[in-house]
Amino acid sequence: MKKINLTIAGCEGRMGKQLIKSSKINKNFKLVSLTENRKINKKISGIRPELNTSRAFKKANVIIDFTVPKCTLEILKFAVKQKKRVVIGTTGFTKKQEKVIKNYSKKIPILKAGNMSLGVNLLMYLTEIASKSLGKNFLSKVYEVHHRHKKDYPSGTALMLGKGIAVGKNKNFYNLIGKKYLNKKNFPYSKKINFNSIRKGEVVGEHEVKFSSGKEIVTLNHESFDRALYSEGALAAAKWIMGKKPGLYSMRNLLNF
């Protein structure tokens, strides 16, 4: 089987470094280039990182992007011109940026996920079912914990779970977004969806969805122990998207939930 030429964007980030490790032991891929949004004067795994340019992506069959929203949109411009497939693990996009990504997906295959974990995507599916089944008498909220270096909040995964609640209620997610708390010990339920984000230590990721009627509470949760599960999921997404037509896909499409 011919190997898939891979570019990792955001190679100096936590996920970038983990992706390099995972790609080296995955026989489906050949790492052909690395990019960052600043100059790096050293080789990483025998490759000198480049800025995001058409040359950097020239040999790639697929680009895996774990950067920041502004950088992702820059990468997509090159990807569209060169007809490259893109897997996006970046989080923190605005509603306007989400629309831009959707427009790009009309020209190239894009798989975008706030979380690449099988377990987390199952959790989102279960969240949709619980939200639909429990109905209007239950209020909901989302809690998440990540390492102290993570800048955006709520996490992309927390927002995914919020969307799961909204889908279950057949409501527009953006109309249901409530308050966004940071490092609160306790936070309230609301008719909207409130989020609480904890940033501490080196926690890989914890996510929890709670539904309360005032008389009982239903809790759904997921805990991650190893960042490799995200990089392995991203590589599975990169392999899967190779045979796809232009469109905006998610891990749910890959996993067939």
Contacts in CASP RR format, 6 or more apart in sequence:
PFRMAT RR
TARGET T0000
AUTHOR 0000-0000-0000
METHOD contacts of the structure
MODEL  1
MKKINLTIAGCEGRMGKQLIKSSKINKNFKLVSLTENRKINKKISGIRPE
LNTSRAFKKANVIIDFTVPKCTLEILKFAVKQKKRVVIGTTGFTKKQEKV
IKNYSKKIPILKAGNMSLGVNLLMYLTEIASKSLGKNFLSKVYEVHHRHK
KDYPSGTALMLGKGIAVGKNKNFYNLIGKKYLNKKNFPYSKKINFNSIRK
GEVVGEHEVKFSSGKEIVTLNHESFDRALYSEGALAAAKWIMGKKPGLYS
MRNLLNF
1 28 0 8 1.000
3 27 0 8 1.000
3 28 0 8 1.000
3 29 0 8 1.000
3 30 0 8 1.000
4 28 0 8 1.000
4 29 0 8 1.000
4 30 0 8 1.000
4 61 0 8 1.000
4 62 0 8 1.000
4 238 0 8 1.000
4 239 0 8 1.000
4 242 0 8 1.000
5 29 0 8 1.000
5 30 0 8 1.000
5 32 0 8 1.000
5 59 0 8 1.000
5 60 0 8 1.000
5 61 0 8 1.000
5 62 0 8 1.000
6 23 0 8 1.000
6 29 0 8 1.000
6 30 0 8 1.000
6 31 0 8 1.000
6 32 0 8 1.000
6 60 0 8 1.000
6 61 0 8 1.000
6 62 0 8 1.000
6 63 0 8 1.000
6 64 0 8 1.000
6 238 0 8 1.000
7 31 0 8 1.000
7 32 0 8 1.000
7 33 0 8 1.000
7 34 0 8 1.000
7 35 0 8 1.000
7 56 0 8 1.000
7 57 0 8 1.000
7 59 0 8 1.000
7 60 0 8 1.000
7 62 0 8 1.000
7 63 0 8 1.000
7 64 0 8 1.000
8 16 0 8 1.000
8 19 0 8 1.000
8 20 0 8 1.000
8 23 0 8 1.000
8 31 0 8 1.000
8 33 0 8 1.000
8 34 0 8 1.000
8 35 0 8 1.000
8 63 0 8 1.000
8 64 0 8 1.000
8 66 0 8 1.000
9 34 0 8 1.000
9 35 0 8 1.000
9 36 0 8 1.000
9 52 0 8 1.000
9 63 0 8 1.000
9 64 0 8 1.000
9 65 0 8 1.000
9 66 0 8 1.000
9 67 0 8 1.000
9 71 0 8 1.000
9 72 0 8 1.000
9 75 0 8 1.000
10 16 0 8 1.000
10 34 0 8 1.000
10 35 0 8 1.000
10 36 0 8 1.000
10 37 0 8 1.000
10 65 0 8 1.000
10 66 0 8 1.000
10 67 0 8 1.000
10 71 0 8 1.000
11 17 0 8 1.000
11 19 0 8 1.000
11 20 0 8 1.000
11 34 0 8 1.000
11 35 0 8 1.000
11 36 0 8 1.000
11 40 0 8 1.000
11 44 0 8 1.000
11 49 0 8 1.000
12 36 0 8 1.000
12 40 0 8 1.000
12 44 0 8 1.000
12 49 0 8 1.000
13 66 0 8 1.000
14 147 0 8 1.000
14 149 0 8 1.000
14 227 0 8 1.000
15 66 0 8 1.000
15 89 0 8 1.000
15 227 0 8 1.000
15 230 0 8 1.000
15 231 0 8 1.000
15 234 0 8 1.000
16 66 0 8 1.000
16 231 0 8 1.000
18 227 0 8 1.000
18 228 0 8 1.000
18 230 0 8 1.000
18 231 0 8 1.000
19 64 0 8 1.000
19 66 0 8 1.000
19 231 0 8 1.000
19 234 0 8 1.000
19 235 0 8 1.000
20 31 0 8 1.000
20 34 0 8 1.000
20 44 0 8 1.000
20 45 0 8 1.000
21 228 0 8 1.000
21 231 0 8 1.000
22 228 0 8 1.000
22 231 0 8 1.000
22 232 0 8 1.000
22 235 0 8 1.000
23 29 0 8 1.000
23 31 0 8 1.000
23 231 0 8 1.000
23 235 0 8 1.000
24 31 0 8 1.000
24 45 0 8 1.000
26 232 0 8 1.000
26 235 0 8 1.000
28 235 0 8 1.000
28 239 0 8 1.000
29 235 0 8 1.000
29 238 0 8 1.000
29 239 0 8 1.000
31 45 0 8 1.000
31 47 0 8 1.000
32 47 0 8 1.000
32 59 0 8 1.000
32 60 0 8 1.000
33 47 0 8 1.000
33 50 0 8 1.000
33 56 0 8 1.000
33 57 0 8 1.000
33 59 0 8 1.000
33 60 0 8 1.000
34 44 0 8 1.000
34 45 0 8 1.000
34 47 0 8 1.000
34 48 0 8 1.000
34 49 0 8 1.000
34 50 0 8 1.000
35 49 0 8 1.000
35 50 0 8 1.000
35 51 0 8 1.000
35 52 0 8 1.000
35 56 0 8 1.000
35 57 0 8 1.000
35 75 0 8 1.000
36 49 0 8 1.000
36 50 0 8 1.000
36 51 0 8 1.000
37 51 0 8 1.000
37 52 0 8 1.000
37 67 0 8 1.000
37 68 0 8 1.000
37 71 0 8 1.000
37 74 0 8 1.000
38 51 0 8 1.000
39 51 0 8 1.000
40 48 0 8 1.000
40 49 0 8 1.000
42 48 0 8 1.000
50 56 0 8 1.000
52 71 0 8 1.000
52 74 0 8 1.000
52 75 0 8 1.000
52 78 0 8 1.000
53 78 0 8 1.000
54 78 0 8 1.000
54 81 0 8 1.000
54 82 0 8 1.000
56 78 0 8 1.000
57 63 0 8 1.000
57 75 0 8 1.000
57 78 0 8 1.000
57 79 0 8 1.000
57 82 0 8 1.000
57 84 0 8 1.000
58 82 0 8 1.000
60 84 0 8 1.000
61 84 0 8 1.000
61 85 0 8 1.000
61 242 0 8 1.000
62 84 0 8 1.000
62 85 0 8 1.000
62 86 0 8 1.000
62 87 0 8 1.000
62 238 0 8 1.000
62 241 0 8 1.000
62 242 0 8 1.000
63 75 0 8 1.000
63 79 0 8 1.000
63 84 0 8 1.000
63 85 0 8 1.000
63 86 0 8 1.000
63 87 0 8 1.000
64 86 0 8 1.000
64 87 0 8 1.000
64 89 0 8 1.000
64 234 0 8 1.000
64 235 0 8 1.000
64 237 0 8 1.000
64 238 0 8 1.000
65 71 0 8 1.000
65 72 0 8 1.000
65 75 0 8 1.000
65 86 0 8 1.000
65 87 0 8 1.000
65 88 0 8 1.000
65 89 0 8 1.000
65 90 0 8 1.000
66 89 0 8 1.000
66 90 0 8 1.000
66 234 0 8 1.000
67 75 0 8 1.000
67 90 0 8 1.000
68 90 0 8 1.000
69 90 0 8 1.000
69 92 0 8 1.000
69 93 0 8 1.000
69 94 0 8 1.000
69 97 0 8 1.000
71 90 0 8 1.000
72 88 0 8 1.000
72 90 0 8 1.000
72 93 0 8 1.000
72 101 0 8 1.000
73 97 0 8 1.000
73 100 0 8 1.000
73 101 0 8 1.000
75 86 0 8 1.000
76 86 0 8 1.000
76 100 0 8 1.000
76 101 0 8 1.000
76 104 0 8 1.000
76 110 0 8 1.000
78 84 0 8 1.000
79 85 0 8 1.000
79 86 0 8 1.000
79 104 0 8 1.000
79 108 0 8 1.000
80 104 0 8 1.000
80 107 0 8 1.000
80 108 0 8 1.000
83 107 0 8 1.000
83 108 0 8 1.000
84 108 0 8 1.000
85 108 0 8 1.000
85 109 0 8 1.000
85 110 0 8 1.000
85 238 0 8 1.000
85 241 0 8 1.000
85 242 0 8 1.000
85 244 0 8 1.000
86 108 0 8 1.000
86 109 0 8 1.000
86 110 0 8 1.000
86 111 0 8 1.000
87 110 0 8 1.000
87 111 0 8 1.000
87 112 0 8 1.000
87 234 0 8 1.000
87 237 0 8 1.000
87 238 0 8 1.000
87 241 0 8 1.000
88 101 0 8 1.000
88 110 0 8 1.000
88 111 0 8 1.000
88 112 0 8 1.000
88 113 0 8 1.000
89 112 0 8 1.000
89 113 0 8 1.000
89 114 0 8 1.000
89 116 0 8 1.000
89 234 0 8 1.000
91 114 0 8 1.000
91 152 0 8 1.000
91 155 0 8 1.000
91 156 0 8 1.000
91 157 0 8 1.000
91 159 0 8 1.000
92 152 0 8 1.000
92 156 0 8 1.000
92 159 0 8 1.000
93 101 0 8 1.000
95 174 0 8 1.000
101 110 0 8 1.000
101 112 0 8 1.000
101 248 0 8 1.000
102 248 0 8 1.000
104 110 0 8 1.000
105 246 0 8 1.000
105 247 0 8 1.000
105 248 0 8 1.000
106 246 0 8 1.000
106 247 0 8 1.000
107 246 0 8 1.000
108 246 0 8 1.000
108 247 0 8 1.000
109 241 0 8 1.000
109 243 0 8 1.000
109 244 0 8 1.000
109 245 0 8 1.000
109 246 0 8 1.000
109 247 0 8 1.000
109 249 0 8 1.000
110 241 0 8 1.000
110 247 0 8 1.000
110 248 0 8 1.000
110 249 0 8 1.000
111 237 0 8 1.000
111 238 0 8 1.000
111 240 0 8 1.000
111 241 0 8 1.000
111 249 0 8 1.000
111 250 0 8 1.000
111 251 0 8 1.000
111 253 0 8 1.000
111 254 0 8 1.000
112 248 0 8 1.000
112 249 0 8 1.000
112 250 0 8 1.000
113 121 0 8 1.000
113 160 0 8 1.000
113 237 0 8 1.000
113 250 0 8 1.000
113 251 0 8 1.000
114 155 0 8 1.000
114 156 0 8 1.000
114 157 0 8 1.000
114 159 0 8 1.000
114 160 0 8 1.000
115 121 0 8 1.000
115 156 0 8 1.000
115 157 0 8 1.000
115 160 0 8 1.000
115 230 0 8 1.000
115 251 0 8 1.000
116 229 0 8 1.000
116 230 0 8 1.000
116 231 0 8 1.000
116 232 0 8 1.000
116 233 0 8 1.000
116 234 0 8 1.000
116 236 0 8 1.000
116 237 0 8 1.000
116 251 0 8 1.000
117 222 0 8 1.000
117 224 0 8 1.000
117 229 0 8 1.000
117 230 0 8 1.000
117 233 0 8 1.000
118 229 0 8 1.000
118 233 0 8 1.000
118 251 0 8 1.000
118 255 0 8 1.000
119 222 0 8 1.000
120 157 0 8 1.000
120 160 0 8 1.000
120 207 0 8 1.000
120 222 0 8 1.000
120 224 0 8 1.000
121 250 0 8 1.000
121 251 0 8 1.000
121 252 0 8 1.000
121 255 0 8 1.000
121 257 0 8 1.000
122 255 0 8 1.000
122 257 0 8 1.000
123 161 0 8 1.000
123 207 0 8 1.000
123 209 0 8 1.000
123 220 0 8 1.000
123 221 0 8 1.000
123 222 0 8 1.000
124 160 0 8 1.000
124 161 0 8 1.000
124 163 0 8 1.000
124 164 0 8 1.000
124 252 0 8 1.000
125 252 0 8 1.000
125 257 0 8 1.000
126 220 0 8 1.000
127 161 0 8 1.000
127 162 0 8 1.000
127 164 0 8 1.000
127 165 0 8 1.000
127 209 0 8 1.000
127 220 0 8 1.000
128 164 0 8 1.000
128 165 0 8 1.000
128 167 0 8 1.000
128 168 0 8 1.000
129 168 0 8 1.000
130 209 0 8 1.000
130 211 0 8 1.000
130 218 0 8 1.000
130 220 0 8 1.000
131 140 0 8 1.000
131 164 0 8 1.000
131 165 0 8 1.000
131 166 0 8 1.000
131 167 0 8 1.000
131 168 0 8 1.000
131 169 0 8 1.000
131 211 0 8 1.000
132 167 0 8 1.000
132 168 0 8 1.000
132 169 0 8 1.000
132 170 0 8 1.000
134 211 0 8 1.000
134 213 0 8 1.000
134 218 0 8 1.000
135 169 0 8 1.000
136 169 0 8 1.000
137 213 0 8 1.000
138 211 0 8 1.000
138 212 0 8 1.000
138 213 0 8 1.000
138 218 0 8 1.000
139 189 0 8 1.000
139 190 0 8 1.000
139 191 0 8 1.000
139 211 0 8 1.000
139 212 0 8 1.000
139 213 0 8 1.000
140 162 0 8 1.000
140 165 0 8 1.000
140 189 0 8 1.000
140 193 0 8 1.000
140 209 0 8 1.000
140 210 0 8 1.000
140 211 0 8 1.000
140 212 0 8 1.000
141 187 0 8 1.000
141 188 0 8 1.000
141 189 0 8 1.000
141 190 0 8 1.000
141 193 0 8 1.000
141 194 0 8 1.000
141 195 0 8 1.000
141 196 0 8 1.000
141 209 0 8 1.000
141 210 0 8 1.000
142 154 0 8 1.000
142 158 0 8 1.000
142 161 0 8 1.000
142 162 0 8 1.000
142 165 0 8 1.000
142 193 0 8 1.000
142 194 0 8 1.000
142 195 0 8 1.000
142 196 0 8 1.000
142 207 0 8 1.000
142 208 0 8 1.000
142 209 0 8 1.000
142 210 0 8 1.000
143 158 0 8 1.000
143 187 0 8 1.000
143 195 0 8 1.000
143 196 0 8 1.000
143 198 0 8 1.000
143 206 0 8 1.000
143 207 0 8 1.000
143 208 0 8 1.000
143 209 0 8 1.000
143 210 0 8 1.000
144 153 0 8 1.000
144 154 0 8 1.000
144 155 0 8 1.000
144 157 0 8 1.000
144 158 0 8 1.000
144 195 0 8 1.000
144 196 0 8 1.000
144 197 0 8 1.000
144 198 0 8 1.000
144 205 0 8 1.000
144 206 0 8 1.000
144 207 0 8 1.000
144 208 0 8 1.000
145 197 0 8 1.000
145 198 0 8 1.000
145 199 0 8 1.000
145 200 0 8 1.000
145 203 0 8 1.000
145 205 0 8 1.000
145 206 0 8 1.000
146 155 0 8 1.000
146 197 0 8 1.000
146 198 0 8 1.000
146 199 0 8 1.000
146 203 0 8 1.000
146 204 0 8 1.000
146 205 0 8 1.000
146 206 0 8 1.000
147 199 0 8 1.000
147 200 0 8 1.000
147 201 0 8 1.000
147 202 0 8 1.000
147 203 0 8 1.000
147 204 0 8 1.000
147 205 0 8 1.000
148 199 0 8 1.000
148 200 0 8 1.000
148 201 0 8 1.000
148 202 0 8 1.000
150 199 0 8 1.000
153 180 0 8 1.000
153 182 0 8 1.000
153 195 0 8 1.000
153 197 0 8 1.000
153 199 0 8 1.000
154 180 0 8 1.000
154 195 0 8 1.000
154 197 0 8 1.000
155 197 0 8 1.000
155 205 0 8 1.000
155 207 0 8 1.000
157 205 0 8 1.000
157 207 0 8 1.000
158 195 0 8 1.000
158 197 0 8 1.000
158 207 0 8 1.000
159 195 0 8 1.000
161 207 0 8 1.000
161 209 0 8 1.000
162 173 0 8 1.000
162 176 0 8 1.000
162 193 0 8 1.000
162 195 0 8 1.000
162 209 0 8 1.000
163 173 0 8 1.000
164 173 0 8 1.000
165 176 0 8 1.000
165 193 0 8 1.000
165 209 0 8 1.000
166 172 0 8 1.000
166 173 0 8 1.000
166 176 0 8 1.000
166 193 0 8 1.000
167 173 0 8 1.000
169 176 0 8 1.000
176 192 0 8 1.000
176 193 0 8 1.000
177 192 0 8 1.000
177 193 0 8 1.000
178 190 0 8 1.000
178 192 0 8 1.000
178 193 0 8 1.000
178 194 0 8 1.000
178 195 0 8 1.000
179 187 0 8 1.000
179 190 0 8 1.000
179 192 0 8 1.000
179 194 0 8 1.000
179 195 0 8 1.000
180 194 0 8 1.000
180 195 0 8 1.000
180 197 0 8 1.000
181 187 0 8 1.000
181 194 0 8 1.000
181 195 0 8 1.000
181 196 0 8 1.000
181 197 0 8 1.000
182 196 0 8 1.000
182 197 0 8 1.000
182 199 0 8 1.000
183 197 0 8 1.000
183 198 0 8 1.000
183 199 0 8 1.000
183 200 0 8 1.000
184 196 0 8 1.000
187 194 0 8 1.000
187 196 0 8 1.000
188 194 0 8 1.000
189 210 0 8 1.000
189 212 0 8 1.000
204 224 0 8 1.000
204 225 0 8 1.000
204 226 0 8 1.000
204 227 0 8 1.000
205 223 0 8 1.000
205 224 0 8 1.000
206 221 0 8 1.000
206 222 0 8 1.000
206 223 0 8 1.000
206 224 0 8 1.000
207 221 0 8 1.000
207 222 0 8 1.000
207 223 0 8 1.000
208 219 0 8 1.000
208 220 0 8 1.000
208 221 0 8 1.000
208 222 0 8 1.000
209 219 0 8 1.000
209 220 0 8 1.000
209 221 0 8 1.000
210 217 0 8 1.000
210 218 0 8 1.000
210 219 0 8 1.000
210 220 0 8 1.000
211 217 0 8 1.000
211 218 0 8 1.000
211 219 0 8 1.000
212 218 0 8 1.000
224 230 0 8 1.000
233 251 0 8 1.000
236 254 0 8 1.000
237 251 0 8 1.000
237 254 0 8 1.000
240 254 0 8 1.000
241 249 0 8 1.000
END
